């Protein structure tokens, strides 16, 4: 792993080569934040099976994913596809056939990983940068379409926070509703909260948040170790689900974007601990 460290935090980032056994066909292999540790209080992130075990599908820390928008060669109907940030994959067998290679540059409290994909008429450059500034971890992504076809991209982060003692989970900076919710509710405090705790099903509870936001997303999140953490996204989520199980809770603000030939698109999230 790579480590970014300062007086407050240490950020562990998976090495796309040395940690390859931790990757599968779901999460991006470059810029995968595996853990954020407070020097005084210890680890601040969890996962669906953490600390008992780890598997590539569930993950832990702050993974992110392009896997819901696989790129297939025109006319091909088989299981093979390019998953951005991973490589060529057999999606039926859930197996990576060929991992992409990353150029990695670390300078102080910042690390940048760059890769290029070429698959039929598709080609792209992908840049991932993770940087640490005091108690803020920024995850930055830039995708440039260098191929001959538009790229339909669907991306989401999956930060895993430990469950709290209170049913209050998080609140956002614009109004939301919870259609047909059973495991979550909108509390009088403005926080989205749990219903029916303690949960026992490891498969967890999924809920889509409805909104009509016109501004970028800002989240305030209850945390059992440091009381409160937050996150600021550079974008308005196109799709906004949340998920949690007995071990962890996560929000997943999606970006759904069409990137034209020769065009670039970039975005970032600041995680404040």
Long-range contacts (C-beta under 8 A, 24 or more apart in sequence): 1-34, 2-104, 2-106, 2-111, 4-106, 4-109, 4-110, 4-111, 4-130, 4-131, 4-132, 4-137, 5-109, 5-132, 6-109, 6-132, 6-134, 7-39, 8-38, 8-39, 8-134, 8-135, 8-273, 9-36, 9-37, 9-38, 9-39, 9-132, 9-135, 9-137, 9-273, 10-36, 10-37, 10-39, 11-35, 11-36, 11-37, 11-130, 11-132, 11-137, 12-36, 12-37, 12-61, 13-111, 13-130, 16-99, 16-100, 16-101, 16-102, 16-104, 16-113, 20-99, 22-54, 22-56, 23-56, 23-86, 23-96, 23-99, 24-56, 24-57, 24-94, 24-96, 25-67, 25-83, 25-86, 25-89, 25-90, 25-91, 25-94, 25-95, 25-96, 26-56, 26-57, 26-59, 26-63, 26-65, 26-67, 27-56, 27-59, 27-63, 27-64, 27-65, 27-67, 27-86, 27-158, 28-63, 28-64, 28-65, 28-66, 28-84, 28-85, 28-86, 28-128, 29-85, 29-86, 29-87, 29-99, 29-100, 29-102, 30-85, 30-100, 30-102, 30-113, 30-114, 30-115, 30-126, 30-128, 31-64, 31-111, 31-113, 31-128, 31-129, 31-130, 31-139, 31-141, 32-61, 32-62, 32-63, 32-64, 33-61, 33-62, 33-63, 33-130, 33-137, 33-139, 34-60, 34-61, 35-60, 35-61, 36-61, 36-62, 36-137, 36-271, 36-273, 38-225, 38-226, 38-273, 41-225, 41-226, 42-225, 44-161, 44-162, 44-223, 44-225, 44-226, 44-229, 44-273, 45-159, 45-160, 45-161, 45-162, 46-160, 46-161, 46-162, 46-247, 46-248, 47-160, 47-247, 47-248, 48-160, 48-202, 48-204, 48-245, 48-247, 48-248, 49-202, 49-247, 50-160, 50-247, 50-248, 59-158, 59-160, 60-160, 61-159, 61-160, 62-137, 62-139, 62-157, 62-158, 62-159, 62-160, 62-271, 63-157, 63-158, 64-139, 64-141, 64-155, 64-156, 64-157, 64-158, 65-155, 65-156, 65-158, 66-153, 66-154, 66-155, 68-154, 68-156, 69-152, 69-153, 69-154, 69-155, 71-119, 71-120, 71-122, 71-151, 73-119, 73-120, 73-121, 73-122, 74-120, 74-121, 76-120, 82-117, 82-119, 82-122, 84-117, 84-124, 84-126, 84-143, 84-153, 85-115, 85-126, 85-128, 87-117, 88-119, 109-133, 116-146, 118-147, 121-147, 121-148, 121-149, 122-147, 122-148, 122-149, 122-151, 123-147, 123-148, 124-151, 124-259, 135-272, 135-273, 136-270, 136-271, 136-272, 136-273, 137-270, 137-271, 137-272, 137-273, 138-268, 138-269, 138-270, 138-271, 139-268, 139-269, 139-271, 140-266, 140-267, 140-268, 141-266, 141-267, 141-268, 142-264, 142-265, 142-266, 143-259, 143-264, 143-265, 143-266, 144-259, 144-263, 144-264, 145-259, 145-260, 145-261, 145-262, 145-263, 145-264, 146-262, 147-261, 148-261, 149-261, 150-258, 150-259, 150-260, 150-261, 151-258, 151-259, 152-258, 153-255, 153-256, 153-257, 153-258, 153-259, 153-265, 154-254, 154-255, 154-256, 155-254, 155-255, 155-257, 156-239, 156-252, 156-253, 156-254, 156-255, 157-252, 157-253, 157-269, 158-250, 158-252, 159-231, 159-250, 159-251, 159-271, 160-248, 160-249, 160-250, 161-221, 161-223, 161-229, 161-248, 161-249, 161-250, 162-223, 162-224, 162-225, 162-247, 162-248, 162-249, 163-224, 163-244, 163-246, 163-247, 163-248, 163-249, 164-222, 164-223, 164-224, 165-224, 166-222, 167-193, 167-194, 167-195, 167-197, 168-193, 168-222, 169-193, 169-194, 169-221, 169-222, 169-242, 169-244, 169-249, 170-219, 170-220, 170-221, 170-222, 170-251, 171-219, 171-220, 172-211, 172-217, 172-218, 172-219, 172-220, 173-215, 173-217, 173-218, 173-219, 174-211, 174-213, 174-214, 174-215, 174-217, 175-211, 175-212, 176-209, 176-210, 176-211, 176-240, 177-209, 177-210, 177-211, 178-207, 178-209, 178-210, 179-208, 179-210, 181-207, 183-207, 183-244, 184-242, 191-222, 192-242, 194-244, 198-246, 199-244, 199-245, 199-246, 200-246, 201-245, 201-246, 202-245, 202-246, 202-247, 203-245, 204-243, 204-244, 204-245, 205-243, 205-244, 205-245, 206-241, 206-242, 206-243, 207-241, 207-242, 207-243, 208-239, 208-240, 208-241, 209-240, 209-241, 209-242, 211-237, 211-240, 213-237, 217-253, 219-251, 221-251, 226-273, 229-271, 229-272, 229-273, 230-271, 230-272, 231-269, 231-270, 231-271, 231-272, 232-269, 232-270, 232-272, 233-267, 233-268, 233-269, 234-267, 234-268, 234-269, 235-267
